[in-house]
Amino acid sequence: MMASSDPSSPSAPTPDAHFLDPGRHQEVFPRPGLALLVGTRKGAWILRPDESRGTWATEGPVFLGNIVHHFVLDPRDRRTLLIAARAGHLGPTVFQSRDGGRSWREATRPPAFPKAGPGERERSVDQVFFLAPGHDSEPDVWWAGSAPEGLFRSEDAGLSWESVAGWNEHPNYALWTENPDEQGTPDGSPLHSIQIDPRDARHMFLATSGGGVFESTDQGADWRPLNQGVEANFLPDPYPEIGQDTHCLQLHPAAPHILYQQSHCGIYRLDQPAERWVRIGDQMPRDVGDIGFPIGLHPRDPDTAWVFPMDGTDVWPRTSPGGRPAVYRTRDGGKSWERQDAGLPPEQAWLTVKRQCMAVDGQDPVGVYFGTTNGDVWASRDEGGSWRCIAPHLPHVFSVETADFAA
């Protein structure tokens, strides 16, 4: 594949960036409209529906054999794609496409911690785990979270990254993050959720698996914990200021004062300016519980959300309770929940859905999607009323995101 020779083309290489072939792959042809972006342990795929969302075509893979933690389309230009990957001998890095996935460039300066000073612990990025487009007022700004818990910013659409000192060098960083020498989150503790208030680019939230939720009102220059009311029953103090294991944090796009989180210890909602989270998962069936990893929000209704509960008892098998998978939906802000399992296997289906593996589209009715560690992607085109597997037998799924490509 060759990059465009037109210097004005968004896919043209810049002097400090090199064009690359994304390994063994099938050609990806940009097309307008809805798509699913799927990151897996062995590469990335794009799923495209027909007009009714009844039939889906699978395109890819790209970067076959590489671990893809997150695969995201920039909703501001609807053409730029970023992939957070662990790419063999390259290690943790970011790949960028300006032409909808037809050609790719690797970041010239991937996310990296600053060098340690005298007496400080040396840190290195093990995984680039999460990608978030910046505020609408800041084209080409992106944010990235890593494991261990690092925060990074790019101002050139992912080709070069700077460490965010307000988090990575915060005086409380060691207190707020998981000690790498202690037994903690499998594969390390990531900074996995970055949410930006659409009303104010300075107002941000992030979440980690070793500290919980944090808020900034100065675009990341300083942070404060935001964990009141969230249980951490694995600690001596079950309601500490920090130390919660947040699995997924979502800010509602139509009502950005409302946040939802799926935590290690339940499902919660916060309506700012309140400071205390409410455990809305208490209303889930007791034999199912409110433990899980992802959470999806209806794009227009702030009281509608979907979760995928998993067994968090005893040894934490992290599979569908009783081997009977189901999505649960609330339409009243968590006061009640309904089981949605039509089309899913009725028994002996021990599915696991990771924190970045549930997504919703903006259509009417809303489409809801999730991917599993056994490599299947499931879809509902009626807001969870019925389900069908639209992409079986992919590798272990790490992320599912919806995308709306420009014409």
C-alpha positions as CSV (number, residue, x, y, z in Angstrom):
1,M,0.0,0.0,0.0
2,M,1.2,3.5,-0.8
3,A,0.5,6.8,0.9
4,S,-0.8,9.7,-1.0
5,S,1.8,12.0,-2.6
6,D,-0.5,15.0,-2.2
7,P,0.9,17.0,0.7
8,S,-2.6,18.4,1.4
9,S,-4.1,14.9,1.8
10,P,-4.9,14.0,5.3
11,S,-3.2,10.6,4.7
12,A,0.0,12.1,3.4
13,P,3.0,11.3,5.6
14,T,4.6,14.1,7.6
15,P,8.4,14.6,7.9
16,D,8.4,13.1,11.4
17,A,6.0,10.2,10.8
18,H,6.5,7.1,8.8
19,F,3.9,5.2,6.8
20,L,3.6,1.5,7.5
21,D,2.0,-1.7,6.3
22,P,-0.2,-3.0,9.1
23,G,1.1,-6.6,8.7
24,R,-0.9,-9.4,7.1
25,H,-4.4,-7.9,6.5
26,Q,-7.3,-7.8,4.2
27,E,-8.0,-4.4,2.6
28,V,-10.3,-2.1,4.5
29,F,-12.3,0.3,2.2
30,P,-13.7,3.4,3.9
31,R,-17.5,3.7,3.5
32,P,-19.9,6.1,5.1
33,G,-22.3,5.2,7.8
34,L,-22.5,3.0,10.9
35,A,-19.8,0.5,11.7
36,L,-18.4,-1.4,14.7
37,L,-14.7,-1.2,15.5
38,V,-13.5,-4.4,17.2
39,G,-10.1,-4.7,19.0
40,T,-8.9,-8.2,19.9
41,R,-5.9,-10.0,21.2
42,K,-4.9,-10.8,17.6
43,G,-5.7,-7.7,15.6
44,A,-8.6,-5.4,14.7
45,W,-11.8,-5.8,12.6
46,I,-14.5,-3.5,11.2
47,L,-18.1,-4.7,11.1
48,R,-20.5,-3.0,8.7
49,P,-24.3,-3.4,8.6
50,D,-26.9,-3.3,5.9
51,E,-29.5,-0.6,6.1
52,S,-31.6,-2.5,8.5
53,R,-28.7,-3.6,10.7
54,G,-29.9,-7.1,10.2
55,T,-26.9,-8.4,8.2
56,W,-23.3,-7.5,9.0
57,A,-20.1,-7.8,6.9
58,T,-16.7,-8.4,8.5
59,E,-13.7,-6.5,7.2
60,G,-10.1,-7.1,8.3
61,P,-8.1,-8.0,10.1
62,V,-5.6,-5.2,10.3
63,F,-2.5,-5.5,12.5
64,L,-3.1,-9.3,12.6
65,G,-1.3,-10.8,15.5
66,N,-0.9,-7.6,17.5
67,I,-2.8,-7.0,20.7
68,V,-5.4,-4.2,20.1
69,H,-6.7,-2.8,23.4
70,H,-8.8,0.0,21.8
71,F,-9.9,1.0,18.3
72,V,-11.7,4.4,18.0
73,L,-13.0,6.7,15.3
74,D,-12.7,10.5,15.9
75,P,-16.3,11.7,16.0
76,R,-15.2,15.3,15.1
77,D,-14.0,14.5,11.5
78,R,-15.4,11.0,11.3
79,R,-12.4,9.9,9.3
80,T,-9.5,9.6,11.7
81,L,-8.9,6.3,13.4
82,L,-6.6,5.5,16.3
83,I,-5.6,2.1,17.5
84,A,-4.0,1.5,20.9
85,A,-1.8,-1.6,20.5
86,R,0.9,-3.7,21.8
87,A,2.7,-4.5,18.6
88,G,5.2,-7.3,19.0
89,H,8.7,-6.0,19.0
90,L,7.4,-2.4,18.9
91,G,5.9,-2.7,22.3
92,P,3.0,-0.4,23.4
93,T,2.2,2.1,20.8
94,V,-0.5,4.0,18.9
95,F,-1.4,3.7,15.2
96,Q,-3.2,6.4,13.2
97,S,-5.2,6.4,10.0
98,R,-6.5,9.6,8.4
99,D,-8.4,7.8,5.6
100,G,-10.8,5.5,7.4
101,G,-8.4,2.6,7.8
102,R,-6.9,2.3,4.3
103,S,-3.4,3.4,5.4
104,W,-1.7,3.7,8.8
105,R,1.2,5.4,10.5
106,E,2.8,4.6,13.8
107,A,3.2,7.3,16.5
108,T,6.7,8.8,16.3
109,R,6.5,9.4,20.1
110,P,4.2,6.9,21.8
111,P,3.0,7.5,25.4
112,A,5.8,7.2,27.9
113,F,6.4,8.3,31.4
114,P,9.1,10.9,32.2
115,K,12.4,9.6,33.4
116,A,12.6,9.0,37.1
117,G,14.4,11.5,39.3
118,P,16.8,10.6,42.1
119,G,15.1,8.2,44.5
120,E,12.0,7.8,42.4
121,R,10.6,4.6,40.9
122,E,11.2,4.1,37.2
123,R,7.9,3.7,35.4
124,S,7.3,2.3,31.9
125,V,4.2,1.9,29.9
126,D,3.2,-1.7,29.6
127,Q,-0.1,-1.1,27.7
128,V,-1.7,1.8,25.9
129,F,-5.1,0.9,27.1
130,F,-7.7,3.6,26.4
131,L,-8.1,6.3,23.8
132,A,-10.4,9.4,24.0
133,P,-10.9,12.1,21.4
134,G,-10.6,15.6,22.9
135,H,-13.2,18.3,23.2
136,D,-15.0,19.5,20.1
137,S,-13.2,22.8,20.4
138,E,-9.8,21.1,20.1
139,P,-9.4,19.3,16.8
140,D,-6.6,16.7,16.7
141,V,-6.4,16.6,20.5
142,W,-6.5,13.1,22.0
143,W,-6.1,11.6,25.4
144,A,-4.7,8.2,26.3
145,G,-4.7,6.0,29.4
146,S,-2.1,3.3,30.1
147,A,-1.2,0.5,32.4
148,P,0.3,1.3,34.9
149,E,-2.0,4.2,35.4
150,G,-0.7,7.0,33.2
151,L,-2.4,9.9,31.4
152,F,-1.1,11.2,28.1
153,R,-2.1,13.9,25.6
154,S,-1.6,14.3,21.8
155,E,-2.2,17.5,19.8
156,D,-1.5,15.9,16.4
157,A,-4.1,13.2,16.3
158,G,-2.0,10.6,17.9
159,L,1.3,10.8,16.2
160,S,3.1,12.2,19.2
161,W,2.2,12.1,22.9
162,E,3.2,14.1,26.0
163,S,3.0,12.9,29.6
164,V,0.3,14.8,31.6
165,A,2.3,16.0,34.6
166,G,-0.9,17.0,36.5
167,W,-1.6,13.3,36.9
168,N,1.6,11.4,36.2
169,E,3.6,13.6,38.6
170,H,0.9,14.5,41.0
171,P,2.1,14.5,44.7
172,N,-0.5,11.9,45.4
173,Y,0.2,9.6,42.4
174,A,1.7,6.8,44.5
175,L,-1.3,7.0,46.9
176,W,-3.9,7.1,44.2
177,T,-2.5,4.2,42.1
178,E,-1.9,0.5,42.6
179,N,1.4,-0.6,43.9
180,P,3.0,-2.7,41.2
181,D,4.8,-4.8,43.8
182,E,1.5,-6.0,45.3
183,Q,-1.0,-8.6,43.9
184,G,-3.6,-6.5,42.2
185,T,-5.6,-6.3,39.0
186,P,-4.7,-9.1,36.5
187,D,-2.4,-7.7,33.8
188,G,-1.8,-4.6,35.8
189,S,-4.0,-1.7,36.8
190,P,-5.0,0.6,33.9
191,L,-6.2,4.1,33.6
192,H,-9.2,3.0,31.5
193,S,-11.9,5.7,31.3
194,I,-11.4,9.3,30.2
195,Q,-14.5,11.4,30.0
196,I,-14.6,15.1,28.9
197,D,-17.5,17.4,29.6
198,P,-18.9,18.5,26.3
199,R,-19.8,21.9,27.9
200,D,-16.2,22.6,29.1
201,A,-12.9,21.3,27.8
202,R,-11.3,21.9,31.2
203,H,-13.8,19.6,33.0
204,M,-12.6,16.0,32.8
205,F,-13.0,12.7,34.6
206,L,-10.9,9.6,34.7
207,A,-11.1,6.2,36.3
208,T,-8.5,3.6,37.3
209,S,-8.6,0.0,38.7
210,G,-6.5,1.0,41.6
211,G,-7.9,4.3,42.8
212,G,-11.4,4.9,41.5
213,V,-12.8,8.0,39.9
214,F,-11.0,11.4,39.8
215,E,-12.2,14.8,38.5
216,S,-10.3,17.8,37.1
217,T,-11.6,21.3,36.4
218,D,-8.4,22.6,34.8
219,Q,-7.9,20.2,31.9
220,G,-5.7,17.8,33.9
221,A,-3.4,20.2,35.7
222,D,-4.8,18.9,39.0
223,W,-7.2,16.2,40.2
224,R,-9.3,15.2,43.1
225,P,-10.9,11.9,44.1
226,L,-14.6,11.5,43.4
227,N,-15.5,8.3,45.2
228,Q,-18.0,9.1,48.0
229,G,-20.5,6.3,48.5
230,V,-18.7,3.8,46.3
231,E,-17.9,0.6,48.2
232,A,-14.5,-1.1,48.3
233,N,-15.3,-4.2,50.3
234,F,-11.8,-5.7,49.7
235,L,-10.2,-2.9,51.9
236,P,-10.2,-2.5,55.7
237,D,-12.3,0.7,55.3
238,P,-15.1,-0.3,52.8
239,Y,-15.8,3.3,51.9
240,P,-12.4,5.0,51.5
241,E,-11.6,8.3,49.8
242,I,-9.5,6.4,47.2
243,G,-8.8,2.7,46.4
244,Q,-12.0,1.7,44.6
245,D,-11.8,-0.6,41.6
246,T,-13.9,1.2,39.0
247,H,-14.4,-1.0,36.0
248,C,-16.0,1.5,33.6
249,L,-17.0,5.1,33.8
250,Q,-19.4,6.8,31.4
251,L,-20.6,10.5,31.2
252,H,-24.0,10.9,29.6
253,P,-23.5,12.9,26.3
254,A,-27.0,14.5,26.5
255,A,-26.9,15.2,30.2
256,P,-23.2,15.6,31.1
257,H,-23.9,16.3,34.8
258,I,-24.9,12.6,35.1
259,L,-22.2,9.9,35.4
260,Y,-22.6,6.1,35.6
261,Q,-20.0,3.6,36.7
262,Q,-19.8,-0.1,36.8
263,S,-17.5,-0.9,39.8
264,H,-16.0,-4.0,41.3
265,C,-18.6,-3.5,44.0
266,G,-21.7,-2.5,42.1
267,I,-23.4,-0.2,39.7
268,Y,-23.5,3.5,40.6
269,R,-24.9,6.8,39.4
270,L,-23.9,10.4,40.3
271,D,-25.9,13.5,39.4
272,Q,-23.7,16.5,39.9
273,P,-23.4,18.8,41.7
274,A,-24.0,16.0,44.2
275,E,-20.8,14.5,45.5
276,R,-22.1,11.1,46.6
277,W,-22.6,8.2,44.3
278,V,-25.9,6.2,44.6
279,R,-25.7,2.4,44.2
280,I,-28.4,1.8,41.7
281,G,-27.3,-1.9,41.3
282,D,-29.0,-2.6,44.6
283,Q,-32.2,-3.1,42.5
284,M,-30.7,-5.9,40.4
285,P,-32.0,-9.5,41.2
286,R,-30.1,-10.9,44.2
287,D,-29.2,-14.1,42.4
288,V,-27.6,-12.1,39.6
289,G,-26.0,-9.3,41.5
290,D,-24.6,-6.0,40.2
291,I,-21.0,-7.0,39.4
292,G,-19.7,-6.6,35.9
293,F,-17.3,-4.7,33.7
294,P,-19.0,-2.6,30.9
295,I,-21.9,-0.2,31.0
296,G,-23.6,1.4,28.0
297,L,-25.8,4.6,27.9
298,H,-28.7,5.5,25.7
299,P,-27.4,8.5,23.7
300,R,-30.6,10.5,24.2
301,D,-32.2,9.3,27.4
302,P,-30.1,9.8,30.5
303,D,-32.2,7.3,32.5
304,T,-31.6,4.3,30.2
305,A,-28.5,2.2,30.6
306,W,-27.4,-1.4,29.9
307,V,-25.0,-3.7,31.8
308,F,-23.7,-7.2,31.5
309,P,-23.6,-8.8,34.9
310,M,-21.0,-11.5,35.8
311,D,-20.4,-13.8,38.7
312,G,-18.4,-12.0,41.3
313,T,-18.8,-14.5,44.1
314,D,-16.2,-16.7,45.8
315,V,-13.3,-17.0,43.3
316,W,-14.6,-14.3,41.0
317,P,-15.1,-16.5,37.9
318,R,-16.1,-13.4,35.8
319,T,-18.6,-15.4,33.7
320,S,-22.3,-15.2,33.2
321,P,-24.1,-16.1,36.5
322,G,-25.2,-19.7,36.2
323,G,-24.0,-19.9,32.6
324,R,-27.1,-18.0,31.6
325,P,-25.9,-14.8,29.9
326,A,-28.2,-11.7,29.8
327,V,-28.0,-8.0,29.4
328,Y,-29.9,-6.0,32.0
329,R,-31.5,-2.6,31.1
330,T,-32.8,0.2,33.3
331,R,-35.1,2.9,31.9
332,D,-35.7,4.8,35.1
333,G,-32.1,5.6,36.2
334,G,-31.6,2.4,38.1
335,K,-34.8,2.2,40.1
336,S,-35.6,-1.1,38.3
337,W,-33.9,-3.5,35.9
338,E,-35.2,-5.9,33.2
339,R,-33.5,-9.0,31.9
340,Q,-32.8,-9.1,28.2
341,D,-31.8,-12.5,27.0
342,A,-33.9,-13.3,23.9
343,G,-31.5,-14.9,21.3
344,L,-28.7,-15.5,23.8
345,P,-27.8,-19.0,24.8
346,P,-30.2,-20.2,27.4
347,E,-27.7,-22.3,29.4
348,Q,-24.1,-23.5,29.6
349,A,-22.8,-20.3,28.1
350,W,-20.0,-18.9,30.4
351,L,-19.5,-15.6,28.6
352,T,-17.1,-12.9,29.8
353,V,-17.5,-9.3,28.6
354,K,-14.6,-6.9,29.4
355,R,-14.9,-3.2,30.4
356,Q,-14.5,-1.7,26.8
357,C,-16.6,-4.3,25.1
358,M,-20.1,-2.8,25.1
359,A,-21.2,0.0,22.9
360,V,-24.4,1.7,21.6
361,D,-25.2,3.5,18.4
362,G,-27.2,6.7,17.8
363,Q,-30.0,5.2,15.7
364,D,-33.7,4.9,16.5
365,P,-34.2,2.4,18.0
366,V,-30.8,2.3,19.6
367,G,-28.5,-0.6,18.7
368,V,-26.6,-2.2,21.5
369,Y,-23.5,-4.4,21.0
370,F,-21.0,-6.4,23.1
371,G,-18.0,-8.7,22.5
372,T,-16.8,-11.6,24.4
373,T,-13.5,-13.2,25.4
374,N,-14.4,-16.3,23.3
375,G,-14.4,-14.1,20.2
376,D,-18.1,-13.5,19.5
377,V,-19.8,-10.1,18.8
378,W,-23.5,-9.8,19.6
379,A,-25.9,-7.2,18.4
380,S,-29.4,-6.0,19.3
381,R,-31.1,-3.5,16.9
382,D,-34.1,-3.1,19.2
383,E,-32.5,-1.7,22.4
384,G,-31.8,-5.1,23.9
385,G,-35.1,-6.7,23.1
386,S,-33.5,-9.5,21.0
387,W,-29.9,-10.5,20.3
388,R,-28.0,-12.3,17.5
389,C,-24.3,-13.1,17.0
390,I,-23.1,-11.0,14.1
391,A,-19.4,-12.0,14.1
392,P,-18.5,-15.4,15.6
393,H,-15.0,-16.9,16.1
394,L,-12.9,-13.7,16.3
395,P,-10.0,-13.7,18.7
396,H,-10.5,-12.7,22.4
397,V,-12.3,-9.3,22.2
398,F,-10.8,-6.4,24.1
399,S,-13.0,-3.5,22.8
400,V,-16.1,-2.7,20.8
401,E,-16.9,0.8,19.7
402,T,-19.5,2.2,17.4
403,A,-18.5,4.6,14.6
404,D,-20.3,6.8,12.1
405,F,-18.0,7.3,9.1
406,A,-18.3,10.5,7.0
407,A,-19.2,10.3,3.3
